[in-house]
Amino acid sequence: KDIAKTRAPQAMGIQNLDAFLTAAKIDRKALAAVKTAPAPSVPPPKETEEKTPFCVLVCGGGNAAQVATAMFAARYETIAISLYEDEAEKWAAALGKDDYELTLDTGKVLKTRPFGITRDACVAAKADAIVLAVPSFAHGQY
């Protein structure tokens, strides 16, 4: 917002690529003449429906958290945590031994089950990624 007080390129008078190259003391012709090896051909990652050992912790108990839990559980070990009163217990009881059945906008139906639904914050130690699926006013609780 206050460009004159920053070291943003615009504040230094740099308005285009040529100005940047000049300020950085880069010779454009010499740069273009550098021979580089072609990037190795890497096959695209294999699309798979298999689960991976990666663990996702989804925080929250509302609609967004439940959808995120179902979607992540299709690929990853997923744990849902809700710290709000007895929401985790009610969620786990409602799911029972059933799987989630989530219909995506593509028409594909996912049938998944989270590894766990809890209110025990110790599960965060197992997580490789933590998703806050709660409104911003609730972030501090997690």
N, C-alpha and C positions, 0 to 999 in steps of 0.2 A: 504494500500500500504506500509506503514511504520510500520510493525507489532511490531518492537522492541519498538516503542514509544507509543503503544496502550495498553489497558488492555484487548485486545482480548485474548481468551483462549490460542491460539497458542503462544502468546507472553509470557504467564505465564508458558509455558512448558506443557500445557494440549493438548494432542494429541488424546485422546480416552475417552470413557465413564468412565472407571475405574480411570483414572487420574483426571477426573472432580469430581467424587464422593469422591475421597481421598482429593482433594483440598477443597471441600465443607464440609468435615468431615461428610459424609453421609455413614452409614453402609449399604452396599448393602443387606446383609442377613436380617437385621432388617427391611429394607424397603420392602423387598419381603414378610416378615411375617405379615405386617400390613394388617388387614382385612378391606376391604372397602365395603360399600353397593353397590350393582349393580346400575348402572345408571338407572333412571326411563325410561321406554319405552315411548318415545314421538312420536306420529304419525307424519309423514312428513307433511310439510305445504301443504295446499290444493291448487292445481293449479286452478287458476281462471282467467277468462277473464274480471272480474269486475274491474272498476276503483277504486283506493283508494284515500283518501284525501291528500296523499303525493304530494307535488308540486316540479316539476323539472323545472329549468330555463336552457335553452340551449343557449349558447352564440355563435354567428356567423351566417353567412348567406350562406355559401358555401354548397357544396354537403354533407360533413360530418354533418354539423349542420342540414340540412334538413332531412337527413336520421335519425339522432338521435332524432330529434323532432317527426318524424312520429312513430318511435319505442317506445319512452317513452310515447307518447300520447295514445298508446294502453292500458296502465295500469294506468297512473298517469295524474293528472292535469299538463299540460305542457305548458310553455310559452317560446316562442323563442324571443331572442333579438339580433338585429344587430345594431351596432353603426356606421356602415360604410355608410356615405352619406344618400341616400334615399332607401337603400336596403330593410329595413323592410317594407316600404310602397309598394315597387314593389312586394315583396314576398307575402304580404297579398293580394294585388290586383290580382296577378296571381292565387293564391289559390281560391280567391273569396268565394263562399258559398260551394265549393266542398270539399270533403274529400281527404286526401292523400290516394293513393293506392300504397302500398309497398309490393313487392313480396320478401319473405325471401328465403334464400338458401335451405330451407326445402320444398319450394313450397307453403307454407302457404301465403295467401294474407291478409295483414292488411289494413283495411280501418279506418283511424283515422283522427282526427282533433285537432290541438292544441287549448288550451284555448285562446291563444292570440299570436300575432306577433307584436312586438313593437320596438321602439328605446328608450323608457323611462326606464332609469336605476332604477327608484323607484320600479319596479316589483321585484327586487332582494330581497326586504324585505319579500315577500310572499314565497320565495323558501325554501324548505327543503334541496335541493341539487342543486348545480350549476355545469354545464358541460361546459368546455371551448372547443368547437369544432372549434377551429381556430388554425392556425399555431403559433408556439411559439413567433414569432416576434410581433404578435398581442395581446398577453396576457395582456400587459400593458394597452391597451385601455379599457379592461374590468375590 
